[in-house]
């Protein structure tokens, strides 16, 4: 199945939330990812940090989907996107070298 990568960055709207408010949306995002994983689909989610281990580089999601349209439909259910908290980009990834998924 094709692999897709979604990159994202917080919008000002998300940065203006209190830490506790932002944690609620991040928890909902983590639950959404876990639900996809539990359904048997390949998915990994995380955030990017710099050399000093400071976050702010955005988020990264790698997952499988049947095609681009299916991937987009999956992504649009992400609570971070549904609540308009991130800017995002979705791309299909064509791996040419490395380990194969099982």
C-alpha positions in Angstrom: 0.0 0.0 0.0 1.3 3.5 -0.7 2.9 5.6 2.0 1.9 9.2 2.8 3.5 11.9 4.8 1.7 14.7 6.4 3.7 17.6 7.8 2.1 20.3 9.9 2.9 23.5 11.9 0.8 25.1 14.6 -1.2 28.1 13.6 -1.2 31.2 15.7 -4.6 30.1 17.0 -3.0 27.0 18.5 -0.1 28.9 20.0 -2.5 31.3 21.7 -4.2 28.4 23.6 -3.1 27.8 27.1 -0.9 24.7 27.6 -3.8 22.8 29.2 -6.1 23.7 26.3 -3.4 22.7 23.7 -2.8 19.4 25.6 -6.5 18.5 25.2 -6.2 18.8 21.4 -2.9 16.9 21.4 -4.5 14.1 23.5 -7.4 13.9 21.0 -4.8 13.7 18.1 -3.0 10.9 19.9 -6.2 9.0 20.4 -7.1 9.4 16.7 -3.7 8.0 15.7 -4.1 5.1 18.2 -7.5 4.3 16.8 -6.0 4.1 13.3 -3.2 1.9 14.6 -5.6 -0.4 16.4 -7.5 -0.9 13.2 -4.4 -2.6 11.8 -3.1 0.3 9.7 0.5 1.4 9.6 0.9 4.8 11.1 3.5 6.8 13.1 3.1 10.3 14.5 5.6 12.6 16.2 7.0 16.1 16.4 10.3 17.6 15.2 12.9 19.1 17.4 16.1 21.0 16.8 19.7 20.3 17.8 19.0 21.6 21.3 16.0 19.2 21.6 13.6 22.1 21.5 10.2 21.5 19.7 8.8 23.9 17.2 9.7 22.2 13.9 6.2 21.0 13.5 4.7 17.5 13.3 5.1 14.6 11.1 2.7 11.7 10.3 3.7 8.7 8.2 0.9 6.3 7.3 -0.4 3.9 4.6 -3.5 4.5 2.5 -5.0 3.1 -0.7 -4.5 6.3 -2.6 -4.1 10.1 -2.2 -7.8 10.7 -1.9 -8.1 8.0 0.8 -5.1 9.5 2.6 -6.7 13.0 2.5 -10.0 11.7 3.9 -8.0 10.1 6.8 -6.1 13.3 7.5 -9.2 15.5 7.5 -10.4 13.6 10.5 -7.3 14.6 12.6 -8.6 16.7 15.5 -5.8 19.2 14.9 -7.0 19.8 11.4 -10.7 19.6 12.2 -10.2 22.3 14.8 -8.1 24.5 12.3 -5.1 24.5 14.6 -2.4 23.6 12.1 -1.3 24.3 8.6 -0.6 21.0 6.8 0.7 19.4 3.7 0.1 15.9 2.4 2.4 14.1 0.0 2.7 10.5 -1.2 6.2 9.1 -0.4 7.9 6.8 -2.9 10.6 5.0 -1.0 13.5 3.8 -3.3 15.9 2.3 -0.8 15.8 1.0 2.8 13.9 -1.5 4.9 10.5 -2.8 3.7 7.3 -2.5 5.7 5.9 -5.8 6.9 
